[in-house]
């Protein structure tokens, strides 16, 4: 029996905003310390870079103001996968990669209950400097099959707000 049918529209949404802080974040990443959580490493952005981001990137500034989001960078090492999971803290997030990577993000669409190893998926290959609304309450995974680390700029949105609510807010705020 199949269940949990997804479409692209309830897994992710490509937004009409490009990243305005790529150079500042890229410069910061060269000396940033990352804390390891399994196969992924995290750096929470604070201080002057956070202030620069909030005043320079209209989407991030509005997102933090409306949802109280933390801004951070995820580092996925080369030749790794991030296991299937649903995020524990965020319901969704605004995500952006600052470069091209040999990687893909997958969401499970349907699972055959009799064959647990086989999943139908929705796939996303991020375009550099393009913002996406990412539904982290759907079962998802990341595969970095490239020979270099992959970095993802994120504004996390906690579970008080659903992917659908944030998508509607985006439309009302930016699609006038």
LINNOR-V599639 format. One record per pair of residues at least 12 apart in sequence whose ideal C-beta (glycine too) atoms are under 6 Angstrom apart, sorted by sequence separation. I is the first residue (numbers start at 1). J is the second residue. D is the distance in whole Angstrom. If there is no record, write none. Layout:
i;j;d
I;J;D
I;J;D
This chain:
i;j;d
109;121;6
109;122;6
106;121;5
107;122;5
106;123;6
104;123;5
105;124;5
28;49;5
104;125;6
45;71;5
45;72;6
24;52;6
44;72;5
100;128;5
135;163;4
97;126;4
99;128;5
42;72;6
43;73;5
63;94;5
97;128;6
107;138;5
108;139;4
21;53;5
42;74;6
107;140;5
40;74;6
41;75;4
133;167;6
21;56;5
96;131;5
106;141;5
20;56;5
21;57;5
40;76;6
20;57;4
94;131;6
95;132;5
105;142;5
95;134;5
104;143;5
34;75;5
39;80;5
93;134;5
103;144;4
17;59;4
40;82;6
92;134;6
39;82;6
92;135;5
102;145;5
92;136;6
102;146;3
101;146;5
90;136;5
91;137;5
103;150;5
87;136;4
101;150;4
86;137;6
86;139;6
84;139;5
97;152;6
84;141;5
95;152;6
96;153;5
82;141;6
95;154;5
82;142;4
93;154;5
94;155;4
81;143;5
93;156;5
80;144;5
93;157;6
92;157;5
76;142;6
90;156;4
91;157;6
90;157;6
76;144;5
78;146;6
91;159;5
78;147;5
78;148;5
91;161;6
78;149;6
91;162;6
92;163;4
26;98;6
59;131;6
77;149;5
75;149;6
76;150;4
92;166;5
22;98;5
75;151;6
19;96;5
73;151;6
74;152;4
73;153;6
72;154;5
71;155;5
69;155;4
70;156;5
69;156;6
69;157;6
67;157;5
63;155;5
60;155;5
11;107;4
6;107;6
6;109;5
5;110;6
22;129;5
2;110;4
19;129;4
11;122;5
18;129;5
1;113;5
12;124;5
18;130;6
8;122;6
17;131;4
6;122;6
15;131;4
14;132;6
15;133;6
12;132;5
13;133;4
12;134;5
29;151;6
11;135;5
11;138;6
25;153;6
13;167;6
